[in-house]
């Protein structure tokens, strides 16, 4: 098993335990507290990733692992929590030693949120709107999903830059993106507030297929469709619950959506960012499964 698969498998196992503890059905918040009391086999490596001289870390919305199983891709918000007014590259690749080996995306994003590296090494990034920003500051930016080659060439753009909407070719603050083994594209469209609350599916060439979900607290509804687990997580979870066909078959889509009444939560995205510890507050995140039919 590659390092990439091992990390995802470990994270998958933690989340599957969470699902089992929630009785595999309805999710109830109650007064449950996060469970992080097991021994930690990992060692924290401080200052592992080395930024260029003069550049500091800003908000790091997401990370993913390169197909080489060693390199790490990061979506970083220009030394702050927004890239408004900045021309710094937002997409960074670090090798196993923490050396920055590639960067791109200068001036393209204002609030990079989700990042996904597909099996061919292409890098997908979603762009939303920074909280509290004025319409003037974000004019002509955001609301898109961009696919890059490993070298940084733009291969595809979904959505219309700077245009918020809920049609088949527009988004409103997309939070995450993931691709299936057959190339189909799934976008978690929305980031709370007055943004969208849906999942949008496209073919591998970007053709709209369907959308589902809406704002609400009922089954199949979201407040914030915040993350789309990918790869072995979705496949392993599916099989663990007897809902899938095989570890290589993509039969379900899992969506993380934080409850509206939770002010602070460790999300699955947080857990994946914290690669040296792999801690996960399993009492908090609700997960929804949708059959891809």
C-alpha positions in Angstrom: 0.0 0.0 0.0 1.4 3.4 -0.9 1.9 6.2 1.6 -1.0 8.0 0.0 -3.3 5.0 0.3 -2.1 4.3 3.9 -2.9 7.8 5.0 -6.3 7.8 3.4 -7.0 4.3 4.7 -6.2 5.4 8.3 -8.4 8.4 8.0 -11.1 6.3 6.4 -11.0 3.8 9.3 -11.5 6.6 11.8 -14.5 8.0 10.0 -16.1 4.6 9.5 -15.8 4.1 13.3 -17.6 7.4 13.7 -20.4 6.2 11.4 -20.7 3.0 13.3 -20.9 4.9 16.6 -23.7 7.0 15.3 -25.7 3.8 14.8 -25.3 3.9 11.0 -28.5 5.9 10.6 -29.8 9.2 11.9 -27.2 11.6 13.2 -27.9 13.3 16.6 -25.7 16.0 18.0 -26.7 15.7 21.7 -23.9 16.6 24.2 -21.3 14.2 22.8 -17.7 15.3 23.2 -14.9 14.7 20.7 -13.0 11.4 21.3 -9.2 11.9 20.9 -8.0 9.8 23.8 -6.3 6.9 22.0 -2.5 6.8 21.8 -1.0 8.9 19.1 1.6 7.0 17.0 2.6 10.1 15.0 5.2 12.7 15.8 4.6 16.3 15.0 7.2 17.8 12.7 7.3 21.6 13.3 8.0 23.8 10.3 8.2 20.9 7.9 7.1 22.8 4.8 9.6 25.5 3.8 8.0 28.6 2.3 10.1 31.0 0.1 12.1 33.6 1.9 9.8 36.5 3.0 6.6 34.6 2.6 4.6 33.5 5.6 1.8 30.9 5.9 -1.8 32.1 5.7 -4.9 30.1 6.1 -4.4 26.7 4.6 -7.8 25.5 3.4 -6.9 22.1 2.1 -4.2 19.6 1.2 -4.0 16.5 -0.9 -1.3 13.9 -1.7 0.3 13.6 -5.1 0.1 10.2 -6.9 3.8 9.7 -6.0 2.6 9.1 -2.5 5.2 11.5 -1.1 4.6 15.0 -2.3 1.9 17.3 -0.8 -0.2 19.8 -2.6 -1.5 22.8 -0.6 -4.1 25.5 -1.3 -2.9 28.5 0.6 -4.5 32.0 1.0 -1.7 34.3 0.3 -0.3 34.7 3.8 -3.8 35.7 5.1 -7.3 34.4 4.9 -7.9 36.0 1.5 -6.0 36.5 -1.7 -7.9 39.8 -2.5 -5.3 42.2 -3.8 -2.5 39.6 -3.9 -0.6 38.1 -6.8 1.1 35.3 -4.8 0.7 31.8 -6.1 -1.9 29.9 -4.2 -1.2 26.3 -5.2 1.9 24.9 -3.7 3.6 21.6 -4.0 6.1 20.3 -1.5 8.3 17.2 -1.8 8.8 14.7 1.0 11.5 16.8 2.6 9.2 19.9 2.7 11.0 21.7 -0.1 8.7 23.8 -2.3 9.1 22.3 -5.8 6.2 24.0 -7.7 3.8 26.9 -7.3 1.2 28.5 -9.6 -2.2 30.1 -9.6 -1.0 33.7 -9.2 -3.9 36.2 -9.2 -6.5 33.5 -10.1 -8.2 32.9 -6.7 -9.4 35.0 -3.9 -10.6 32.3 -1.4 -9.2 28.9 -2.5 -11.1 26.4 -0.5 -11.1 22.8 -1.7 -8.2 20.9 -3.4 -8.2 17.5 -5.1 -5.4 15.7 -6.9 -6.8 13.1 -9.3 -5.2 9.8 -10.2 -3.4 11.4 -13.2 -1.9 14.1 -11.0 -4.1 16.9 -12.2 -4.9 19.5 -9.5 -8.4 20.7 -8.9 -9.1 23.8 -6.8 -12.4 25.5 -5.8 -12.7 29.3 -5.2 -15.2 30.9 -3.0 -15.7 34.4 -1.5 -13.8 35.6 1.6 -16.2 36.1 4.6 -17.1 39.7 5.1 -15.7 40.9 1.8 -17.3 43.7 -0.1 -18.8 43.3 -3.6 -16.2 45.7 -4.9 -13.3 43.8 -3.5 -14.4 40.5 -5.0 -15.7 41.7 -8.3 -14.8 39.5 -11.2 -13.4 36.7 -8.9 -14.6 33.5 -7.2 -17.3 31.0 -7.8 -15.3 28.6 -10.0 -13.6 25.2 -10.0 -10.3 25.0 -12.0 -8.5 21.9 -13.2 -4.7 22.3 -13.6 -2.2 20.0 -15.1 0.6 18.9 -12.7 2.7 21.7 -14.4 0.1 24.4 -13.7 -1.6 24.6 -17.1 -5.3 25.4 -16.9 -7.1 22.4 -18.4 -10.7 23.2 -17.5 -12.8 25.8 -15.7 -16.2 25.1 -14.3 -18.5 27.9 -13.4 -18.3 31.6 -14.5 -15.6 33.7 -12.9 -17.2 36.2 -10.5 -20.8 35.1 -11.3 -22.8 33.6 -8.5 -25.7 31.4 -9.5 -27.5 28.0 -9.1 -27.7 27.0 -12.8 -26.0 24.2 -14.6 -23.0 26.4 -15.4 -22.7 28.5 -12.3 -21.8 28.1 -8.6 -22.2 30.1 -5.5 -19.1 29.6 -3.3 -18.1 26.0 -4.2 -16.4 24.4 -1.2 -14.9 21.2 -2.7 -14.4 19.0 -5.7 -13.6 15.3 -6.3 -13.4 13.1 -9.3 -14.5 9.5 -9.6 -12.4 6.8 -11.2 -14.4 7.1 -14.5 -13.6 10.8 -14.6 -17.0 12.1 -13.4 -16.7 15.4 -11.4 -18.6 16.1 -8.2 -18.7 19.7 -6.8 -19.9 20.6 -3.3 -21.5 23.9 -4.1 -22.0 26.2 -1.2 -20.4 27.6 1.9 -23.2 28.5 4.2 -25.1 31.8 4.5 -26.9 32.8 1.3 -24.8 30.5 -0.9 -25.9 27.3 -2.5 -26.4 24.0 -0.7 -26.1 21.3 -3.3 -24.0 18.7 -5.1 -23.4 19.1 -8.8 -22.2 16.3 -11.1 -20.4 16.7 -14.4 -19.0 14.3 -16.9 -15.2 14.1 -17.2 -15.3 16.7 -20.0 -17.2 19.2 -17.9 -20.7 18.5 -19.3 -23.5 19.1 -16.7 -25.2 15.9 -15.7 -27.4 16.6 -12.6 -27.6 18.3 -9.3 -29.2 17.4 -6.0 -29.6 18.8 -2.4 -31.0 22.0 -1.1 -30.8 24.3 2.0 -32.3 22.6 5.1 -31.8 20.2 7.9 -33.7 17.2 6.6 -32.5 14.1 4.8 -30.5 15.0 1.7 -30.4 18.7 2.7 -27.4 20.8 3.7 -26.5 23.9 5.6 -22.9 23.8 4.2 -21.8 20.9 1.9 -18.2 21.5 3.1 -16.1 18.5 1.9 -16.2 15.5 -0.4 -14.1 12.6 0.8 -12.4 10.8 -2.1 -10.5 7.8 -3.1 -10.2 4.9 -0.8 -12.3 6.6 1.9 -15.4 6.6 -0.2 -14.8 3.1 -1.5 -13.8 1.6 1.9 -16.7 3.2 3.7 -19.1 1.9 1.1 -17.9 -1.6 1.4 -17.7 -1.5 5.2 -21.5 -0.9 5.3 -22.3 -3.5 2.7 -23.4 -0.8 0.2 -20.7 -1.2 -2.4 -19.5 -3.7 -4.9 -15.8 -3.7 -4.5 -12.9 -1.6 -3.3 -12.3 -0.5 -6.8 -16.0 0.3 -7.6 -17.3 3.9 -7.2 -20.9 3.4 -6.1 -21.4 6.1 -3.5 -20.6 9.7 -2.7 -20.0 10.8 0.8 -20.5 14.4 1.8 -19.4 16.2 5.0 -21.8 18.9 6.1 -21.3 20.7 9.4 -24.4 21.4 11.4 -25.6 25.0 11.4 -25.6 25.1 15.2 -22.0 24.1 15.6 -19.7 27.1 16.1 -16.4 25.2 16.0 -15.7 21.7 14.8 -12.8 19.6 13.7 -13.8 18.6 10.2 -12.5 15.9 8.0 -10.6 18.5 6.1 -8.9 19.5 9.3 -8.0 15.9 9.9 -6.5 15.6 6.5 -4.5 18.8 6.9 -3.1 17.6 10.2 -1.2 14.8 8.5 1.4 14.4 11.2 -1.3 13.6 13.8 -4.4 12.3 12.0 -6.7 13.3 14.8 -10.4 13.5 14.2 -13.2 14.5 16.5 -15.5 11.7 15.6 -18.5 12.9 17.6 -19.0 16.0 15.4 -19.2 15.6 11.7 -22.3 14.2 10.1 -21.8 12.3 6.9 -24.3 11.7 4.1 -24.2 9.0 1.6 -25.8 9.4 -1.9 -26.0 6.5 -4.3 -24.6 7.6 -7.7 -27.6 6.6 -9.7 
